[in-house]
């Protein structure tokens, strides 16, 4: 699994708060099925800051 930083580098980020991104059009057209790494990210709210220790 790739990190969020690696994933952001592959996607066109339209907004960070809330986070919205999509793959470039040429990658969507490359295959009938969209690979999981190229899924759209659509969020309607901010991402929560979670405490890993809790």
C-alpha positions as CSV (number, residue, x, y, z in Angstrom):
1,X,0.0,0.0,0.0
2,X,1.3,3.4,-0.9
3,X,1.5,6.3,1.5
4,X,-0.8,9.3,1.2
5,X,2.2,11.4,0.0
6,X,2.9,8.9,-2.8
7,X,-0.8,8.8,-3.7
8,X,-1.1,12.6,-3.8
9,X,1.9,12.7,-6.2
10,X,-0.1,10.5,-8.7
11,X,-3.4,12.5,-8.5
12,X,-4.5,16.0,-9.4
13,X,-5.4,17.5,-6.1
14,X,-8.3,20.0,-6.3
15,X,-8.5,20.8,-2.6
16,X,-6.8,19.9,0.7
17,X,-9.6,20.8,3.1
18,X,-11.7,18.9,2.3
19,X,-9.4,16.6,0.4
20,X,-10.5,16.1,-3.3
21,X,-8.4,14.6,-6.0
22,X,-8.6,12.6,-9.2
23,X,-6.2,10.8,-11.6
24,X,-5.1,12.5,-14.9
25,X,-7.5,11.7,-17.7
26,X,-5.0,9.7,-19.7
27,X,-4.8,7.2,-16.9
28,X,-8.6,6.9,-16.7
29,X,-8.7,6.2,-20.5
30,X,-5.9,3.6,-20.3
31,X,-8.2,0.8,-19.2
32,X,-11.8,-0.2,-19.0
33,X,-11.5,-0.7,-15.3
34,X,-10.0,1.9,-13.1
35,X,-7.2,0.5,-10.9
36,X,-7.6,1.0,-7.2
37,X,-4.5,3.4,-7.1
38,X,-6.4,5.7,-9.5
39,X,-9.7,5.9,-7.6
40,X,-11.2,9.4,-7.1
41,X,-11.0,10.9,-3.6
42,X,-14.1,13.0,-2.8
43,X,-14.6,14.2,0.7
44,X,-17.3,16.6,2.0
45,X,-15.7,17.3,5.3
46,X,-12.3,17.7,6.9
47,X,-10.2,14.6,7.8
48,X,-10.0,14.1,11.6
49,X,-6.7,14.2,13.4
50,X,-6.5,10.9,15.2
51,X,-4.2,10.1,18.1
52,X,-2.5,6.8,17.3
53,X,-1.8,6.1,20.9
54,X,-5.5,6.3,21.9
